[in-house]
Amino acid sequence: MQTHFSAAQLADPDTAESNRILRSCVHCGMCTATCPTFLLLGDELDSPRGRIYLIKEMLEGGQPATEQVVRHVDRCLSCLSCMTTCPSGVHYMHLIDHARAYIEKTYTRPWPERALRRLLSALLPYPGRFRLALRGAGLARAFGGMVPGGSMTAQRLRAMLRLAPGSVPAASPVERPGVHLAEGPRRGRVALLAGCAQQVLAPSINEATIRLLTRMGIEVVVTAGQGCCGALDHHMGHHDPAMRLARANIRAWSRELAGGGLDAIVVNTSGCGTTVKDYGFMFREEPEHEAAARVSELAADISEVLQRFGYAPSRPAPGLAVAYHAACSLQHGQKITEAPKALLKTAGFTVKEPAEGHICCGSAGTYNLMQPEIAGQLKARKQANIERTGATLIAAGNIGCLTQLGDGTMPAVHTVELLDWMAGGPEPAALGRARAAA
């Protein structure tokens, strides 16, 4: 693709990178075949190729973003399926992230939308605040149907109330800063990203991760000063808040590296893992670049770490068929496709793969709150495909997907909880509730 940026524009590192990405696109259109929004809406501007044209015109013109550009960019899930499909290696993720930051600088959204985005940014990355907000939302769920009107604001409010759990788990002590010692001879030492929203919605995931790793002889450190990875702000175009959160993690893990050393930085939420693995790029022009690059090199999904250290079950095969849902951030963002399925098979599960496994479930960070109609259609499509597998439960490696899909006819459980169960841990609570109800 030809571009026409001025020398002054190309002096900006983000614009220079976007120019390189744009020039790698050859207009082939293969990305349209695997784009969820194009699949649903059939609009070229709601495909990666269409958005690339809109972003090119916006950035080259150097003018404020228009309502049309914002509408179609906002509809992008950042599922990154297009990057898996693209034969030319177009790095769409960095381009769409730049576009979103540019939009936030140049476009004034309607005030209800600005207020909602600020609210999400102020709550989701902070577990204490988020826990309190969910308790209030849980009480308000009964009134969700009474939210008046069919406006986008009303739809978003109803979506927020629908997604709020009926009860909020208590904070888990394992997520406090500290060291969880290995059982037996120490084989490795890792830091765990305790995260933000996940530790509020499902603290059992971090508990299972720590139990399983320490049982395998791996010391687990929850480092003081680490918190949200910054992904939620980053994908809303909130550049400075995202960088601030990421910087805190880089500093925390760098202190740990200088102290006891680390074999890996374990991430058990794939959306976070994609962002942490991108810290080196995000900080390429910052003083922390070298430290950020080192963090990115050490970052690993829990499935990668379990394979590296030789996961093995200790219980007989459970005789359960599992529908494996491949989170977009894992299969497209991190290119991890086989490890989770191989681990589940090793643990004794029969693994079923739903049709259209490359298509997003509609969660996509805050997407199911900001674009509830499209997210709902994708959710229904995904749940129908999962039902057709005849599986007993769903396994996935991302809390957003688990929350999105967990209200169907079968329980949705994090992969690591199933692996921990088969290696001596407790039965996952969601599976136990489903069995009791059967």
N, C-alpha and C positions, 0 to 999 in steps of 0.2 A: 504494500500500500504506500502510495506517495504521500509525503507530508510536507508542510510548508511553514515550519516554525522559524521565527527570527533568531538571530544569534543571542539577543537579549533573553528571549524565552528559554533557549537551550542552556543558558547559564544557571537556570534553576535545576537542581539535581532530579527532582520529581518529574519535571517536564521532559528532561533529557531521557529519563528512563521510559516514560510513556511514549516518547517519540520512537525509541528503539523497539518497543513492543508493537506499536502501530505498524511500523515498517515490516515487521515479521509476518503480518497477516496477508494472506494471498487471496482473500475473498471467496474461498472455496465453498463455504457454507456447510461443511460437514458438521460444524458445531450445532447447527439448527436441529439436527436429528436427535440430539440427546439433551436438549435444553428443556427443562420442565415447563417454563412459562410459555415458550413457543408451542410446545406440545398442547398446552391447554388453550391458549389464546389465539394462536395462528397468526400473530402479528409480527412481521419482520423486525419491528423496533423492539419487540420483546424477545429477541434472540440475541446471542452474543455478537453476531455479525452486525446486527442493527444497532446495538448499544455501542459497539466500537465506532461506527460511523458518527453517532451522536456525540460521543466523547471526543473524537477527533475534531469535529467542528467546534465544539465548546472550547477545547483547550487552544486550538489554533487561533480562534477569534479573540481569545483573551477577555471575553465579555462575561457578565454574570450569567449563571445557568438559567435556562428558561424553564417554565412549568413543564413543557413537553419532555425535556431532557431529564428533569427530576422524576417525573412520573415513571418513565421507563427504567431508569437506573434504580429507583426504589423497588421496582418489581423484581429485580435480580435477586436470587436467593444466595448468591455467592456459593453455590453448591460445587462449582468448579468441574462439573461433568464435561464442560466444553474443553477444558485443558487436557483431560484424558483422551478426548476424541480428536483434538486438533493435530493434524499431521505436520504442522509447521512450527510447533512449540511456542505458540503465542502465550505469553504469561499473563493471562487475563486477570488473575488475582491482583497483581500489583497495579494493573491499569484501573480496575474498578475501585480499588482502595483509594487511588489518587483522585479519581473522579468524585468519589464521595467526600473526600476532604475539601476538594475545590468547591463542590456544591455548598457545603456548610459555610464556607467563607464568603460566597457570592450570592446566595439565594436566601430570601426571607420566607420561611414557611408560614402558613396560617398559624395563629397563636395556639389553638388547641393542640396542633401537632408538635409545635415547639415545646409546649408544656409537657406533653407526654414523653417526648424524647429526653428532656432534661430529667424527668422523674425516673425513667428507666436507668439513666446514667448515674443518678444519685442513689439508687437503691440496689440494683442487681449486683454490682461489684463488691458490695459491703455486706457480709453475712449478718451482722447484727441488725442493720437497718432492714435488710430484706426479710429476715425472720419476723420482725415486728409487722412489716407491711403485709406479709402473707397471713398472719393471724387475723389482721383486720379484714383482709379480702375474703378469708374463709367465712367470717361472720356475714359478709355481704353477699355471698354466693346466692343465697335464697332469693335475693332481689335482682339478680342478673337479668331476668326476663322483663323486669319493669323499667329497664333503661330505655327512655323514649327515643323514637326516630330511627331512620335507616341510614343516617349519615355515616361517613367513615369513622368519625369520632365515636359514635354510639357503638358501631361494630367492634371497634378496638376495646372499648370499655367492657363490652360483653365477653370478648375473647379473654381479657385479663381475668375476669371473674370465673369463667369456665375453667381456666387452667390452674387457678388457685386450688391447692389441695384442701380437703376437708379438715385435716389436722396437720400440724407441722411437727416433725420429729424434734426431740430435744437435741441440743448441741452435743456433739460427740467429744469426749475428752481426748481422743487420739489425734484430733486436729490441732491441739494446742502445740506451740513450739516445744520440741523435745526430741529425744532419741529413743527409738524402739529397737532394742538389742536383738541380734540374731540368735536363733535357737541353735545350740551346738557350735561347731567351728564356723567362724565368720568367713563367708565366701565372697562377699562384696558389700559395698556401702553405697546407698543411693539417697537422694533427696526426693521427697514427694511434694508435688504441687497440690496443696490442700484445696485450692480453688476458692470459689465464691458461691455461686448459685447452687452448685452440686452439693456442697457440704450442708446446705440448708434443706434442700429437697430430698436428698438421699444420702445421709451420712454413712449408711451401711456400705456404700461403695468404697470409701476410704478405709473403713474398718476392715473390709474383706481384703483390700490390697495390702494393708500392713500385716494382717494375720498371715496371709499367704507368703509374702516375701520373707518375713522373719522366720517362718517355718522352713523355708528353703535355705536358711543360713545367710540371709541378706539383711544387714542393718539398715534401718529406714530413719531418715532424719526429716522432721518437719521444721524447717528453718524459720527462725524469728525474722520478721520483716517481709516475708513473702505473702502474696495475696492474689487478687485477680490478675489474670494474665494480660488484660487489656483488650481482649478480642471484642467484647461487647461495644466498647467505645470506638474501637478502631473501625468496626464495620458500620457504625453510624456516622463516620466521618469526623468524630471528635478526636482530632489528632493529639492535642496537648494532654488531655486526660489519659488517653491510651498510653502515650509515651511515659507519663508519670508513673502509672501502674507498672508498666514493663520495666522501667528503670529501677524501681524498688526491688523487683524480683532479681534483676541482674546483680544488684549490689548484695542482696542477701545470699544468693548462691555463690557469688564470687568470694564472699567471706568464708563460706563453707568449704569451698575448693582450697582456699589458702590454709584452712585449718586442718580438717581431717581428710580432705580429698573425697572425690566422688567417682563412682563408676558410671553413673547415669543420673539424669534428672527425670524421674518417672512422672508421666502425665496419664491419668486414666479417664480424661474427658477429651475426646479426639478434636473437638473444636478448639480447645485450648492448646492442644499439642501442635496443631497446624500453625497457630500464631507464635508459640514459643520457638518452634523450629525456624520461624521467619525473623526472629529478633536480629540476627546478623544483618539482614537486609534493612530492616526498619531503622537500625542505628548506624547505617553505613557512613553517614556524615556527622555522627556524634562522637564526642570524646570517648564514650564507652564502647566504641565499635569492637575492639578486640575482645573485651569481656563478653559482649553480647554474642559475638560469633562463637565463642567458646561455649556459652550456654546453649546455643542452637545445636552445636555439635553433640552435646551431651544429652539433649532432650530426646526422650524415647517413649513411645506408647507402651503401656503396661504389657501388651501382647509381645512386643519386641523383647522386653526384658525377661519375660517368662520363658520365651524360647531360648534366649541367650544362656540362661542359667539352668535349663533342662527341667522344665515343669513335668511332674509325674503325679498321677492321682494315687490315692491310698484306699479308696472305696470301690466297691464293685460298680460296674456300669449301671446307671439309673434306669435304663430302658425308656428314655424320653427322647422324642423328636423335637429338635429346636429349629425354629425359623430364624436363620441368621440375617439380621438387617445390617447391611454395610452402610455405616454413617458416611455421608459425603465427605466430611472432613478427614475421614480415615482412608477411604478408597481413592478419592480424587486429590485431596489436599496433601496427604502424606504418602500416597501410593502403597498403602498397606492393605493387601487384599487376602492373602492366604493364611497369615499367622493366626488370626482369631479362629478361623474355621478349623485349622489343624489342631489347635489347642483344645477346642471343644470335642473334636473327634478323639483326641488322646484321652480326654476325661471320660469318654464312654458315651457321649451323646450322638444321636443320629442327626446330622446337620442337613437341613432343607434350605434351599436358596430360592426365594420368591422370584417370580417373573419381574422384569423391569427393575432389577436390583440396582441399576445405575441411576435410577430416578429418585430425586429427593422426596422425603416424607413431608416436607413443608415446615419443619421446625425452624432450622436455619437461624439459630441465635434468637433474635427478637422478631424474626419475620412473622411468626404465627400470631404475634401481637400487633404488628404494624400492617400486615397484609392478610387479615384473617380469612377473607373469602378464598383467595388463591390457596392459602395454606390448608384450608378445610378440604378443598377439592383434591389436593395432593395427598392429604392424610387418608381420605376415603379410598383413593386409588391404591395406596400402599397397603392399607389394612385388608382390602379385598384380595390383593395378590398374596398377602401372608396367609389369609384364611384358606386359600386354595392349596397350600402346601400340606394341610392336614397335620401340622405340628401342634405340640402341646403348649409351647411357650415361645416367646420372642427373646433373642439375645442381641444386644447391641453394645457398642462401646462409647456412647455419648449420651449424657443426661438429657439433652434437648430432645433427642429422638425417643428416648424412653418415656419422657413426659408426654410427647405428642402421640405416641402409639399405645400408651398403657391403659387407655380407657376402652379398649376393644374387648373382644371375647376371650382373649388369652393374656396372661400376665407378661409384662415386659421386664426383663432382668438384665443387669449389666453382666457382660461376659465374665468379668473377674469374680463376681459373686458365685457364679456357677462353678468356676474352676476352683475357688476356695472351698466350696461345699464338697466337691469330689476329692479334695486333698485334706479333709478333716475338719473343715469349718462347718458352721451351722447352715441349715437349709435356708435359702433366701426367703425373706418374709412374704414377698409377693407370691411366690410359688406355694408356700404354705397356706396362705389365705385362699388361693384358687382351689387347692385340694380340699380345704375345709368346706368350701361353698359347693363343691361338686356333688 
